[in-house]
């Protein structure tokens, strides 16, 4: 999978350069209209099709308006295939990684999914398109409130948000068919393992900021078994993750 990661970075650069004359998506100008953003979203899906094979995931990417989840000054970059800052030292993940992690969960459409790290709300929206219900925990109240407003305005009714430490998961709603973690602890939090159903899948980045690996696990006989991995870079998980052994 390392070749996919390298290709994703290269794709991101190409999308940036193709965004507007002179190779800059950041150039000042009027915000793109909805038709322009839809065309850029369709172009992004065509790029992702080279590595993402799950048609339901590609369909979700094609439907979710990523430009609604980015900051106003980043609207011209909304469909570039790289992460973008959203404030508070957080980012909205690269579309390739969003699609990759969603595909890794192998969702059929009725699952109950836990997301740790709501962030912008974009990943929650993609999960909402591919699962039955999404329970998303965010440690930063401002981000949770912002994401909730966007998700409500778009019309997602199967996403439920909570402000709290994602290390603890959401025990009141457990067990979950799948768990996605969008911030990197050094090791898998034990509460998340306990809240994942037997046979369920988890996608989680692990490690220090300069040496992270995105790992996909399946829970078998109460233990996590690794089935896939990919080099990545995510923001670190804060809260209890910083104090755990």
Secondary structure as GFF3:
##gff-version 3
##sequence-region A 1 245
A	DSSP	alpha_helix	2	18	.	.	.	ID=ss1
A	DSSP	alpha_helix	34	48	.	.	.	ID=ss2
A	DSSP	alpha_helix	55	63	.	.	.	ID=ss3
A	DSSP	three_ten_helix	66	68	.	.	.	ID=ss4
A	DSSP	three_ten_helix	72	77	.	.	.	ID=ss5
A	DSSP	beta_strand	84	87	.	.	.	ID=ss6
A	DSSP	beta_strand	90	92	.	.	.	ID=ss7
A	DSSP	alpha_helix	95	104	.	.	.	ID=ss8
A	DSSP	beta_strand	112	116	.	.	.	ID=ss9
A	DSSP	alpha_helix	122	130	.	.	.	ID=ss10
A	DSSP	beta_strand	133	138	.	.	.	ID=ss11
A	DSSP	alpha_helix	141	154	.	.	.	ID=ss12
A	DSSP	beta_strand	159	163	.	.	.	ID=ss13
A	DSSP	three_ten_helix	166	168	.	.	.	ID=ss14
A	DSSP	three_ten_helix	171	173	.	.	.	ID=ss15
A	DSSP	beta_strand	176	185	.	.	.	ID=ss16
A	DSSP	alpha_helix	190	195	.	.	.	ID=ss17
A	DSSP	beta_strand	196	206	.	.	.	ID=ss18
A	DSSP	beta_strand	212	220	.	.	.	ID=ss19
A	DSSP	beta_strand	223	232	.	.	.	ID=ss20
A	DSSP	three_ten_helix	239	242	.	.	.	ID=ss21
###
